Amino acid sequence: MPQDWKELLKGTFAEELASLPPEPDPEPAVPVFRKQRLIVTIDRRRRAGKQVTLVSGFSGSDEELASLGRKLKTRLGVGGSVDDGEILLQGDVRDKVVAFLTEMGHSAKRGN
């Protein structure tokens, strides 16, 4: 009489699994965004008269800053970059940036 395939495989890998070392605990999740006080300003210097919105005052890793910059650019639909610890966004979008950062739980202040 043929046996069920589940019965055939039931004990096949039991010895191999028992001999493996236990898996290490996963690294604790680092909070991507800590609640911070950020300053949102506009700048026209060294940019041929074009306006850019600057988000400064971020304290954290470069990866966290880049991630926040990506979220802002995606949410607002603008171009920009992360440079020298600041997020640069094309155009005057200060009000939208402050609203989004406040929504995320940061303390954002609009400058000049």
N, C-alpha and C positions, 0 to 999 in steps of 0.2 A: 504494500500500500504506500503511495507517495506521501511524503511528509510536507507539511506547510513550509514555505520558504522562510517565514519568520522564525520557526522553530530551528531550522538549519543554521541560521545566522545568529541566533540568540547568544551563544557563548563564544563566538569566533574571536572577538576582539577584547574580551574581558581581561586576559592576561596582559596584553599590550597596554591597555588603558591603565591598569593598576601599576605598571612599571614606570609610567611617565611621571616626571616631577610635577608638583602642583603649579598651577598657573599663578604668576605674580599678581598682586593686587593692582588694579588699574590706578594710574596716577590721578590724584584728586583734580577735579575740574577747576581750572583757574577762571574766575569770573572774567568774562570778556570786557564788560564795561562796568567799571566802578563808578559810582556816582561822584561827579566832579563839578567844580566851578569852571565854566568855560566862558570865554569872552569872544563875541562875534562882532567883527569890525569890517569896514570896507577900506580898500586901498587902491590908489591909482598910480602910485609911484613906480617907476621903472617898468611900466607896462604899456607904454605908448598911449596913455589916456584911457585905457580900457579898465573897467571896474572889476575887481575880484573881491569876494567875501572871504575873510580870514577867520578861522576858528583857532584860537590859541588858548593856552593854559592847561593843556592835556598833560597829565602825568601818568605814564604807563609805558608799556613796551611798544616798540615800533610796529609789531604785528597788530596790537590792539588799536593803535592810531590808524593804521592802514585799513583795518576792518571798519572802523567808524567812518573813515573817509569814503569807502565803497558804499556803505549804507546811505550816507548823505547824498552822494552823487546819484545813486539809483533812485532814491525816494524823490529827489527834486528834479531829476531828469536833466542835469547839467554836467558839464565837464569839469575837470579839476585834477588836483594832484595833492600829494602829501610831501611836504618839504620842510626840513629844519624844524620838526616838531610842530608844524602848523598844517592845517588843512586849507587848501586854496580851492575855492569854487568860483566858476566863471559867472560873472554878473552880480547884480545887487539882489541877493536872496536872503538878506539878514533876517527878516521877519519869519520867513519859512524855516530857516535853520534854527532860530530860537524856539519856535513852536515845536519842531521835531525833537530837538534835544530835551526840551522840557517834558515832552510826552514820554521820552525814554527814561526820565527820572533824573537827568542832570540838572544842575543849576546853571542856566545860560543867561548871560547878560548882554544886551545889545550896546555896543560902543559906538561912538561918533556916527 
